[in-house]
Structure formats: structure tokens, C-alpha cells
Amino acid sequence: MIEIVKPMDIEKRSFEIITQLLGERQPAPEVADVVKRVIHTTADFDYADNLVFSEGAAQKGVKALRAGCHIVTDTSMAMAGINKTALKKLGGEVHCFIADPDVAQEAKERGITRSAVSMERAAELDKPCIFAIGNAPTALLAIEELIGQGRLEPALVIGVPVGFVNVVESKERIIASGVPHIVARGRKGGSNVAAAIVNALLYRIGR
């Protein structure tokens, strides 16, 4: 039977259904909005178990956004999915260096990925940043290396790349690094998941 829902109420109804279907797997109150927005984006209830939050990660992300931090993504898709209007009101911008010709040239010369070079570019930004990584494990590995070198101090790392090569390992390294993080353990993730997590944090501020 088709459920009749007004267009303006579809998202609200979707979240009601998600809450109902989660049953006894309800996420902790301090992260419920993030987990449910990822499920809303993917229709994948595994994220109720896969998403790992360091202590106070969501709150730290919101604090950084309120202070006007920038967002760095590893894909144009993630950048496109982030609510830039809400971010701009807070003084923040989204950066994605992956398509820059000089990044591509340097990556080719050094024999590394454009994602890794992009994270090095991000380390040169003069504002605190949240990193939203949805595609490239090498971006997470570069972030970990830059942190170890003292060249980078992220406000938050959203580590949700999807795939098979070094995906699990790169996520575990971010978890072990001690940096504030929201990570999707295992192989699942994606640029849409990275954007959904950023948006969930932004919507906390907009409420």
C-alpha cells in the first residue's frame, strides 16, 4: 500500500522509518543524528554498527564548524554533496585539490596518488580543517603521515573511503592515531557518506 506523504514531510517520515527499523540498535543520543543521516543517504543499516566515533568527535566537529573551519574533501562528488550555503554562513569553505593540474603533475612525477598530494596541499591551508575522505585510502595514509610529521592537526577526520586496497588498514590507522575521528570501519563508505556526515554536523548548528 502506497503511503501518502507531503513532499515537505518526506525526509521527516524517512527518519521516523529509520528509527523504527533500527529497533534495539538505536545509536547513542550524541551521535544518533549522524548515524541516521548516513543510513538515510545509503539505506544501509550496517552503518548503525560500522560507524566509529572518537570521544566527543561530533561535538568537536560542530565546534570547529562554528569557528569557521574549512572542509577538505578527496573528491569533487563529496564537495558537491556538502551544504555549502550552511557552511558559508559560518565562514567556512570547501576545498578539493584533486583536479588541480599541478597536483596531477606532481603526483605523476613522484609516483604517488593525487589524493596524497592533495592532502599535502591541504596541510598548507592557514585555517583549521575537517577532512571528509570518502574515496581514497591514500588520503587517509597521507593525513596520518602529516600528523606524525607535525605538519597537520585536523579538527576532525571523517574517514569513510569505500573499496578494497588498503581501505580497512587506512581507517584503522586513523582510529589508532588519536586524532578526532568519525570512521566507517570495514570496506563500506563513499563520497556520499562523507558529505552526509558533514551535513549532519552542519544541521546541528542550523536547528
Secondary structure, 3 states (H helix, E strand, C coil): CCCCCCHHHHHHHHHHHHHHHHHHHCCCCCCHHHHHHHHHHHCCCCHHHHEEECCCHHHHHHHHHHCCCEEEECCHHHHHHCCHHHHHHCCCCEECCCCCHHHHHHHHHHCCCHHHHHHHHHCCCCCCEEEEECCCHHHHHHHHHHHHCCCCCCCEEEECCCCCCCHHHHHHHHHHHCCCEEEECCCCCCHHHHHHHHHHHHHHHHC
